[in-house]
Amino acid sequence: MRTLEEIFPPFGLRITCGPLELRCVRESDAPIATDLAARGIYEPAELPFLRRWAEAAEHELALNTAQFYWRTFADFRPDDWHLIFLASHEGTPVGVQDVSAKDFIHVRSIITGSWLSREHQGKGIGTLMRQAVCALGFDELGAEEMISGYMVGNAASAAVSRKVGYEPNGQIRGLHPDGDRVRVEQRVRLLPHNFIRAPWPVEVEGAGPFREFIGI
Ligand SMILES: CC(C)(COP(=O)(O)OP(=O)(O)OC[C@H]1O[C@@H](n2cnc3c(N)ncnc32)[C@H](O)[C@@H]1OP(=O)(O)O)[C@@H](O)C(=O)NCCC(=O)NCCS
């Protein structure tokens, strides 16, 4: 009988870098991520996301998270994929790192986003998470660029991008989720030769089957 990792290779992906572990989520991780988000990610006035998803009541957040995971697994396609990693630091779950790409075989561009529960912020973990997925992208998948973005004013996210070697890549203006003002997103891009790596080696388990799964 086949294992779930053989059927769906993202489940076999695990990245380690010093004290950090990134493991692709299973449905059983939804309550863990819900608990981390419910502890608070930001001050409401500082909304760093395109939607106020993390401010839902906890029972609603739990269902939304589980349904988001199921949708992401179900919608996964080689030409349009999305990985959700649960990040743990020294064995303790701390946050989530998203990695996605469209038409990757040709475009070779990967988009990332992340968040940490507030109690785990400001300790260098977000920088390490980004460095770990950039290593996955460049070294294991052959990405030619890594793309990210943050709302202008998000100093922590801006600092992570700068520390990892990203460069400004234009701004996008849109309506703030509250519907009453503009939000400005700063896009950033990292090219392989500018990548500032983590002080620890990055090890990736399950990269071979994943590469095959997405057609590399
Ligand atoms: C953005 C985020 C992922 C960064 O992770 P983190 O672990 O907190 O960041 P790090 O500890 O790795 O810090 C990286 C740099 O940012 C700086 N930094 C952190 N918080 C800061 C703040 N509020 N103001 C200014 N600089 C800040 C740190 O000093 C550090 O630089 P240094 O090492 O040169 O001192 C995390 O803060 C977070 O989850 N924030 C809320 C959600 C969010 O904004 N997600 C990103 C959406 S685009």
The ligand as an ORCA input file, in Angstrom:
! r2SCAN-3c Opt
* xyz 0 1
  C       7.647     39.731      9.554
  C       8.096     38.575     10.434
  C       7.806     37.244      9.709
  C       9.610     38.716     10.654
  O      10.068     37.687     11.466
  P      10.870     37.974     12.825
  O      11.363     36.677     13.325
  O      10.034     38.795     13.717
  O      12.067     38.857     12.272
  P      13.590     38.711     12.716
  O      13.687     38.540     14.184
  O      14.223     37.688     11.837
  O      14.103     40.176     12.410
  C      14.626     40.556     11.202
  C      15.076     41.974     11.335
  O      13.939     42.804     11.500
  C      14.200     43.731     12.525
  N      12.936     44.016     13.157
  C      12.131     43.145     13.757
  N      11.031     43.764     14.220
  C      11.183     45.075     13.909
  C      10.400     46.223     14.110
  N       9.198     46.143     14.694
  N      10.877     47.402     13.672
  C      12.078     47.472     13.039
  N      12.852     46.411     12.801
  C      12.406     45.219     13.222
  C      15.111     43.031     13.453
  O      15.833     43.944     14.222
  C      15.967     42.214     12.522
  O      17.064     42.934     12.053
  P      18.483     42.817     12.806
  O      18.770     41.354     12.932
  O      19.374     43.516     11.856
  O      18.305     43.468     14.114
  C       7.381     38.581     11.809
  O       7.760     39.721     12.533
  C       5.866     38.530     11.687
  O       5.293     37.457     11.650
  N       5.208     39.711     11.678
  C       3.751     39.770     11.603
  C       3.221     39.172     10.314
  C       3.896     39.765      9.118
  O       4.169     40.951      9.073
  N       4.163     38.903      8.132
  C       4.765     39.322      6.910
  C       3.717     39.772      6.000
  S       4.457     40.417      4.541
*
